[in-house]
Amino acid sequence: VLLFYFKMQLLLEGKHIARHFIQQRALSGADAINALRPFYFAVHPDFFGQYPREREVNENSLKRLNGYLENLQKPGAQSVQPTKLTFYVRETKESSDMQQDLLPSGFRSVSFTLHTKDVLSTVMDVLKSCSLPVEHMKGLKASTKTAKTSPGAGMPFYRPIKWDKTYYSFTGFRDPEQEIQQAKRVEPTLSLWLRNNEPEATKKHSISLPRRDELKRLKKELCQKFDLADIRWQRSWGVTHRCCQLQSLSRLSQQNPEALINLQGHTIVFTDQSGMNASGHVMLGTMDVHHQWTKLFERLPSYRSLQQQTEWLKERISLLLGGAQVIHVERLGPVQPIAEHYSTLNTFHKTLMPRCLRLHPRSLQGLTITLDNNRYTPSLHEMGHFIIPTRCDPPKLQAFLQSHAHEARQRMHRTNQLQAEEEAAVKACLQSLSLRSLSKEPSVTSSQMILCCKRLLEQRSPLMQGLHICISHFYSVMQDGDLCIPWDWKS
C-alpha cells in the first residue's frame, strides 16, 4: 500500500516537476551574462591590477558564482547548496554617491549568501546585494512572468516535492534536506583534513621532485649566463609549466645567444604579454614564439629610454607633491606596460602643472601615492599609500593630502610593523614545523597570516613536515603536492 501511495504521488507531481524546471530556468545563461554586465564591470578582477588581495577575493567569488549558475541550469538539478560570496565593488560614476561605504582601499566590501532556486532570482539577488541598478531587468522579469501565466501553462508549481521521512527510511534513498543540513554543520578541522589529504600531497610532491630540481638548475644557469637580476612568474603556474618556459628560453639562448645580450641586469617575468612593465622588468609572453621574444630583446634599448623618461616624470611629480613618491604596486595580477605607465604619469603631470600646489617641498616626504585611471576621488589605502585619480582637481587633492598625511604615516608604520612580525612568524613556523616552504596568497593580509602562524605553532601537526604550505581561503591539494589551507582553519 505504501509503494502504491508513493507511485501515485510521483505520477501526480511529475507533470508539475517538468513545468517547474522549464519555468524556473526560463532565463538562459546568455541572458544572465547580459543582465550581470553592471556587476561584472564593478567587480571584474582585471580592474584590480594594483590590488592583489581584492583581485584574488573577486576571482574566487566569481568562480563560485559561475558554478552556482551552472548548477541551476543543469537538467534535473533539484537543490543547489547555499553559497556565501564576498566581492570588492569598485567605484563607478553611477555609484560615486556611496562614499560612506568605501573601505580604506577605496572599494566597497559586499558579502551575501545565495539561497535562490532559479537564474533570474540569482541575478536579481546579486545586483541588489551590490547596490547596482536593476532597471534593465524589468523586461526579463515581465517576459518570465508572462511565460508562467500564459494560456495552457496550467497551475504554477508552488513547491518542491517534500517526502515524509518514512519514504527515505523505506526506500533507502538519501534525504537531500538532511544532507544539506549536515554539509552546513560539518566543516573539516585542520587535523582531519590533513589526515585525509596528506598521503596524496606527499605522493604528488615526491613525483614533482625531479621537476623542482630541474627548475632550480635552469633558473640558476640562465641567471648566471646572462647576468639576470631574477626570473619570476606573474601567475601561480605549476612546476611543469615553469620548467617548460625556462627550457624554451634556454633553447633560444643556445640557438641565438646574441639575442639575449640586452637582458643583462634585468628581471624577467613570464606573463601573458611581451614587453616591459611599469617596474622596468622584461615581460615574456608565454604564448609568444621565439621570434617575438627576439624582437622584444632588440627593442630593449628604446624601452630603457622610456623607463628613464618615466623616472624623470616621477621626480617632477614628487617636487610638485611635497616630496611624495609615485609608486606602482606590481605583485600578482594584470601587469601595466611601461608605455601605459608613462602615459598615466604624463597625464597626471599635465593636470598638476597649470595649478601650482602650495605644498612645502618636504611636507609629504616619505609618503607614497599610486595613480588609478578608473578612480574619481582620492582615497587612503589601509597600507598607508594614497590612491589618486589620474585626472583630479589639484586644490581638492592638496586638501586631501594635507588632511590625511598624519594618518598615512601611522598606517605605513603599522604596515611595516605587521610585515616584520609576519616575517618572524613565518620563520618560526618553517623551523618549528619543518616545512619546506610557507607562503600565502595575496588576498591574505599580514594580520591574518600572523594569526594563522601562531595557531599552527600551537597545533604542531607532524603531518605537515616536509611539505610546501600555502595559506589561502580554502583547502586544496595542488598538482605538485603543495597544500593550501584557509588562514582561519578550524581546530
Disulfide bonds with the S-S distance in Angstrom:
none
